[in-house]
Each structure stands twice: as C-alpha cells, then as structure tokens.
C-alpha cells in the first residue's frame, strides 16, 4: 500500500452537528469505523489528505489510531449537496487477505464499428476482491463491435483475484446506430394561381 494512504486519525468523543461543523472548520472530516463485530469507533481525519485519497473509488486507508494500525475501506462519503463539502465518511474494518464486496467502475476501451455508438448500461459491476488488492476499475473492450452486439457482466474479463457478484446476465454495453435526426418538412408551397390572360378574348 502506498504511504499516501497512511492516515493519522484522532479519536473523538464529542458528537452532534455543532461539533462536526467545528471539526470541518478546522480542516478535519468526521468519520466512523465499523465492522468485524467491533463497536463503532468515531474519529476525525485530516481533510485535505483524505479528500485526495477518496477521489479513487473503493479507497483503502491505513489508519494510525493512537499508535494502533487499522485497515479501513471507504464505504460511504456524505457530501453537502450544494457546496460538495465532505460532511462524513463511513469506513469498514478490513483485514489483509480477506475479500470484500465492492462496486468497480466500468471503463470502456477501444472504438466500436464506424457509425455505431457504445451505450454503457451498467456504470459499475458488483464484485469481490482482496481488500488490499482492489483494482481502480474494470475495463471493457468494445473494439470493432458492430450494431446489435452486447456485453453482459458474465462476458467481462475481470482482473486476477476478482470474482463477479452481479448477475452474469446484467447488460453492461450495447452497440447501436444512432437514429437519424428527423427534420421537419417545410409545407409545400401553394401552386401560384393561374394568371389571367393579358387580353380578354374578343366577344363574338
């Protein structure tokens, strides 16, 4: 694990919205650690460092809590819907060698056949992976695929050590041809009225 993921966590015993606001104002993020039958542990994390780490999905932290080391997987990040400030983080206790259930982002690679588009139906795949060897994403190649082709979860080649949890029949990608835009037809111009003859026929 990268040293960048080693985080010093401060134990906290004060709770409530007011205390959480003061923590965030001081550059800290409130968090709770739970799992493996242990009592939840409430901590404060360094805001800037953790904000950078959790840009990656399923980030794993090596926490230093009063001299004790604890591995924890980021399970949920709660943000202010308007300002996108991180308000709270849920962390799951994990151990080296154990497998955890996660959702891996799906990344398309390659180009489908000319004139077609690849429609991504599933942006993530539910899988199991070793807690200390979680890939950043799973790649799905659409290179050269033609209209009507589709890829299901069971078709996806997963990284070594990763097993599928999602339904194998889940549609991940479908290849189609975009519909041609429908142009509004201009109303047909009315036929011009027949012009009257320049001179009336002479009366008999």
C-alpha positions in Angstrom: 0.0 0.0 0.0 1.2 3.5 -0.8 2.4 5.7 2.0 -0.1 8.3 0.7 -2.9 6.1 2.1 -1.4 6.1 5.6 -3.6 8.5 7.7 -3.4 9.7 11.2 -6.9 9.5 12.8 -7.8 11.3 16.0 -10.3 9.7 18.3 -13.4 11.8 19.1 -15.8 11.6 21.9 -17.9 14.7 21.1 -20.8 14.4 18.6 -23.6 16.5 17.1 -23.9 18.9 14.2 -22.3 21.8 16.0 -19.1 19.8 16.9 -19.0 18.4 13.3 -19.1 21.9 11.9 -16.2 22.9 14.2 -14.2 19.9 13.0 -14.8 20.8 9.4 -13.8 24.4 10.0 -10.6 23.1 11.5 -9.9 21.1 8.3 -11.0 17.7 9.7 -13.6 15.2 8.5 -15.8 13.3 10.9 -15.8 9.6 10.3 -16.9 6.3 11.9 -15.2 2.9 11.6 -17.2 -0.2 12.0 -17.2 -3.9 11.1 -15.9 -7.3 12.2 -18.3 -7.3 15.2 -16.5 -4.4 16.8 -18.0 -1.4 18.4 -18.1 1.7 16.1 -15.1 4.0 16.6 -15.6 7.7 15.9 -12.6 9.6 14.5 -11.5 12.8 12.9 -9.5 12.6 9.7 -7.2 15.1 8.0 -9.5 16.8 5.4 -7.1 17.7 2.6 -5.2 14.4 2.6 -8.3 12.2 2.7 -10.1 14.3 0.1 -7.3 13.5 -2.4 -7.3 9.8 -1.4 -11.0 9.2 -1.9 -11.0 10.5 -5.5 -10.3 6.9 -6.2 -13.3 4.6 -5.8 -13.0 2.0 -3.0 -10.1 3.7 -1.4 -8.3 1.8 1.3 -6.8 3.7 4.3 -4.2 2.5 6.7 -5.2 4.4 9.8 -3.0 5.2 12.8 -5.3 5.5 15.8 -3.3 6.3 18.9 -0.4 4.2 17.7 -2.5 1.3 16.6 -2.8 0.4 12.9 -6.1 -0.4 11.3 -7.0 -1.0 7.7 -10.3 0.5 6.6 -12.2 0.6 3.3 -14.1 3.8 2.4 -17.8 2.6 2.1 -19.7 5.9 2.0 -18.9 9.5 1.6 -21.6 12.0 2.5 -21.3 15.4 0.9 -23.2 18.7 1.1 -25.5 18.6 -2.0 -24.9 22.3 -2.7 -21.3 23.0 -1.8 -20.0 19.4 -2.2 -18.1 19.7 1.1 -17.4 16.3 2.6 -19.6 16.1 5.8 -18.9 12.5 7.0 -17.2 9.3 5.9 -18.2 5.7 6.8 -15.2 3.3 7.0 -15.4 -0.5 7.0 -12.8 -2.5 9.1 -10.9 -4.9 6.8 -8.1 -7.4 7.3 -5.2 -8.3 4.9 -6.2 -11.3 2.7 -9.9 -11.1 3.3 -12.3 -10.4 0.3 -14.7 -7.5 0.3 -17.8 -6.8 -1.8 -17.4 -3.6 -3.8 -18.7 -1.9 -6.9 -16.0 -1.3 -9.5 -16.4 1.5 -12.1 -16.7 0.3 -15.7 -14.4 1.9 -18.2 -14.9 1.4 -22.0 -11.8 1.0 -24.1 -11.5 0.9 -27.9 -13.8 2.0 -30.7 -16.9 0.2 -31.9 -17.5 -0.2 -35.7 -17.7 3.1 -37.7 -21.1 4.7 -37.4 -22.1 3.0 -34.2 -22.1 4.1 -30.6 -21.4 2.1 -27.4 -24.2 2.5 -24.8 -23.0 1.9 -21.2 -25.9 0.4 -19.3 -24.0 -0.5 -16.2 -21.5 2.1 -14.9 -20.3 -0.3 -12.1 -20.0 -4.0 -11.5 -20.6 -5.7 -8.2 -17.6 -7.9 -7.5 -15.5 -9.4 -4.7 -11.8 -8.6 -4.4 -9.0 -8.8 -1.8 -9.2 -5.8 0.4 -5.5 -4.9 -0.2 -5.7 -5.6 -3.9 -8.7 -3.7 -5.2 -8.3 -2.5 -8.8 -9.3 1.0 -9.7 -11.8 -0.1 -12.4 -12.6 -2.8 -14.8 -12.0 -2.3 -18.5 -14.5 -3.5 -21.1 -13.3 -3.5 -24.8 -15.8 -2.5 -27.5 -13.1 -2.5 -30.2 -14.7 -3.3 -33.6 -18.1 -4.4 -32.3 -21.0 -3.9 -34.7 -24.6 -2.9 -34.3 -26.6 -5.3 -32.2 -23.6 -6.6 -30.2 -23.9 -6.6 -26.5 -21.7 -7.4 -23.5 -23.1 -8.8 -20.2 -21.5 -8.9 -16.8 -20.6 -12.6 -17.4 -18.7 -11.6 -20.6 -16.4 -9.2 -18.8 -12.8 -10.3 -18.2 -12.1 -9.4 -14.6 -8.7 -8.7 -13.1 -6.9 -11.5 -11.3 -8.3 -12.3 -7.9 -11.6 -10.6 -8.6 -14.8 -12.6 -8.8 -18.2 -11.5 -10.1 -21.1 -10.9 -7.6 -23.5 -9.2 -10.1 -26.0 -11.3 -12.1 -24.0 -12.6 -15.1 -26.9 -11.6 -17.4 -26.7 -8.0 -16.4 -26.3 -5.9 -19.6 -23.2 -3.8 -19.5 -22.8 -2.4 -23.0 -25.0 -2.4 -26.1 -23.9 -1.3 -29.6 -26.3 0.6 -31.7 -26.5 3.0 -34.6 -27.8 6.5 -33.6 -31.2 7.3 -35.0 -31.0 9.9 -37.9 -32.4 13.2 -36.8 -35.9 13.9 -38.1 -36.1 17.1 -40.0 -39.4 19.0 -40.1 -40.6 19.1 -43.6 -41.4 22.5 -44.9 -45.0 22.8 -46.0 -45.3 22.5 -49.8 -45.6 25.9 -51.4 -49.0 26.6 -52.9 -49.1 26.5 -56.6 -49.4 30.0 -58.0 -52.8 30.9 -59.2 -53.1 30.9 -63.0 -52.6 34.4 -64.3 -55.4 35.9 -66.2 -54.7 36.3 -69.9 -53.4 39.7 -70.7 -56.2 40.4 -73.1 -59.7 39.1 -72.9 -60.8 37.2 -76.0 -62.9 39.4 -78.2 -66.6 38.9 -77.9 -68.2 37.4 -80.8 
